[in-house]
Amino acid sequence: MFCGSNAGANPAYTAAAEAVGRGLAQRGIRVVYGGGRVGLMGALADAARAAGGEVVGVMPQALIDREIGHDGIDDLRVVGTMHERKALMVELSEAFIGLPGGVGTLEELFEVYTWAQLGIHAKPLGLLDVAGYFQPLVAFLDHAVQERFLRPEMRTLLAVSDDLDDLLAALEASEPVTLHKWIDLDET
């Protein structure tokens, strides 16, 4: 899970993070997230734990030192750097879902999106579009396809839905795109 360390302006964001935490726990899906106790991260983790779910957080020591690490989760893994954080989250996760957040959330999401495109992993990715938060980003990605900076099959690697059940079904049904399908950038 990638999501904000802030709650954002719309209460729907926190409600969605809590619903996702509960929903994943009820399905027996372990939550792997950034390890924070604040914002959407904290809401997600607290709801998953309250519903009996397993929660694993991954956080660099520098953020632990700022006292934002969640000490009420099953497993808080402390790493040295943000790069180590992302690598461990990829290793521990079977799929990736983005909830609303800022540049950190987007950076983490786009790194795993890029890694999927490069064939570094073959795990599904998705966005839960809470209250239309991701619509400008989705429009940009569609624009990148139109302008031939992003292949259509790469665009479809990122599932988008405003419904958790639909998003999980799309992630489960997704098929990884292999590197050979897009490497020739001059091909139209």
C-alpha positions in Angstrom: 0.0 0.0 0.0 1.2 3.5 -0.9 -0.7 6.4 0.8 -0.3 9.7 2.4 1.3 10.5 5.7 -1.3 13.3 5.9 -5.1 12.8 6.0 -5.8 15.2 3.1 -8.6 17.7 2.8 -11.5 15.4 2.1 -12.7 13.1 5.0 -13.4 10.5 2.3 -9.7 9.8 2.0 -9.4 8.6 5.7 -12.7 6.7 5.4 -11.3 4.9 2.3 -8.0 4.1 4.0 -9.9 2.6 6.9 -12.2 0.7 4.6 -9.2 -0.7 2.7 -7.5 -1.8 5.9 -10.6 -3.6 7.1 -11.3 -5.0 3.7 -7.9 -6.5 3.2 -7.9 -7.9 6.8 -11.3 -9.5 6.2 -9.9 -11.2 3.1 -6.8 -12.4 4.9 -4.6 -10.2 2.9 -1.5 -8.9 4.8 -1.0 -5.1 4.6 2.5 -4.0 3.7 2.9 -0.2 3.9 5.3 2.6 4.8 5.1 2.0 8.6 3.7 5.4 9.7 1.3 6.0 12.5 -0.1 9.3 11.0 -2.3 10.3 8.2 -3.8 7.8 5.8 -1.0 5.4 6.7 -2.0 5.3 10.3 -5.7 5.0 9.5 -5.0 2.1 7.1 -2.8 0.2 9.6 -5.1 0.8 12.6 -8.2 -0.4 10.7 -6.5 -3.5 9.4 -5.2 -4.3 13.0 -8.7 -3.7 14.5 -10.1 -6.1 12.0 -7.6 -8.8 12.9 -5.3 -8.3 10.0 -1.6 -8.7 9.8 0.3 -5.4 9.2 3.9 -5.0 8.2 5.5 -1.5 8.1 8.8 -0.6 6.4 10.4 2.7 7.5 13.8 4.3 7.2 15.6 5.0 10.5 15.5 8.8 9.8 11.7 8.7 9.9 11.7 6.5 13.0 13.9 9.2 14.6 11.1 11.7 13.9 8.8 9.5 16.0 6.3 8.8 13.2 6.8 5.0 13.1 3.8 2.9 14.2 4.6 0.9 17.3 1.2 -0.8 17.4 1.6 -3.0 14.3 2.7 -6.6 14.0 6.0 -6.0 12.3 7.8 -2.7 11.9 11.0 -3.2 9.8 13.5 -0.4 10.1 15.8 0.1 7.1 18.6 2.6 6.3 17.3 4.4 3.3 14.2 5.1 1.2 15.7 2.9 -1.5 15.9 0.0 0.9 12.4 0.7 2.0 11.0 0.4 -1.5 13.1 -2.7 -2.3 11.9 -4.5 0.8 8.3 -3.4 0.2 8.5 -4.9 -3.3 10.0 -8.1 -1.9 7.3 -8.4 0.8 4.3 -7.6 -1.4 2.3 -9.5 -3.9 0.5 -6.5 -5.4 0.5 -2.7 -5.0 -2.3 -0.3 -4.4 -2.1 3.5 -4.2 -4.4 5.6 -2.1 -4.4 9.4 -2.1 -1.2 10.9 -1.1 1.5 13.4 -2.1 4.7 13.2 -4.0 6.1 10.5 -1.8 3.1 8.3 -2.5 3.4 9.0 -6.2 7.2 8.4 -6.3 6.8 5.0 -4.6 3.9 4.1 -6.9 5.8 5.2 -10.1 8.9 3.4 -9.1 7.1 0.0 -8.8 5.2 0.9 -12.0 8.6 1.5 -13.8 10.0 -1.7 -12.3 7.0 -3.6 -13.7 7.6 -2.0 -17.1 11.2 -3.1 -17.0 10.4 -6.6 -16.0 12.0 -6.3 -12.5 8.8 -7.6 -11.0 5.6 -9.0 -12.4 3.2 -7.9 -9.6 0.0 -6.1 -10.3 -0.5 -2.4 -9.6 -3.6 -0.3 -9.0 -5.0 2.9 -7.8 -8.1 3.2 -5.6 -9.6 6.4 -7.0 -11.2 7.9 -3.9 -13.5 10.9 -4.6 -11.9 11.3 -8.1 -8.5 12.1 -6.5 -6.5 10.3 -9.3 -8.6 11.4 -12.3 -6.0 14.1 -13.3 -3.2 11.5 -13.1 -5.2 9.0 -15.1 -5.9 11.7 -17.7 -2.2 12.4 -17.9 -1.3 8.8 -18.4 -3.8 8.5 -21.1 -2.3 11.6 -22.7 1.2 10.0 -22.5 -0.2 7.1 -24.4 -1.7 9.4 -27.0 1.6 11.2 -27.4 3.4 7.9 -27.6 5.5 8.2 -24.5 3.7 5.3 -22.9 2.7 2.1 -24.7 -1.0 1.2 -24.3 0.0 -2.2 -22.7 2.1 -0.3 -20.2 -0.8 2.0 -19.3 -3.0 -1.1 -18.7 -0.5 -2.3 -16.1 -2.0 0.2 -13.7 -5.6 -0.7 -12.9 -7.8 2.1 -11.6 -11.2 1.8 -9.8 -13.2 3.7 -7.2 -14.3 0.3 -5.7 -12.0 -1.9 -3.7 -13.7 -5.1 -4.8 -13.4 -4.2 -8.4 -9.8 -3.1 -8.0 -8.8 -6.4 -6.3 -10.5 -8.4 -9.0 -8.6 -6.4 -11.7 -5.3 -7.0 -9.8 -6.0 -10.7 -9.5 -6.9 -10.9 -13.2 -3.9 -8.9 -14.5 -1.3 -10.4 -16.6 2.3 -9.1 -16.6 3.6 -7.5 -19.8 7.0 -8.8 -20.7 9.9 -6.6 -21.7 10.1 -7.8 -25.3 6.6 -6.4 -26.1 7.7 -2.8 -25.7 11.5 -2.5 -26.0 11.5 -1.2 -29.6 10.4 2.4 -29.0 10.6 3.3 -32.6 8.0 0.7 -33.6 4.5 2.2 -34.0 
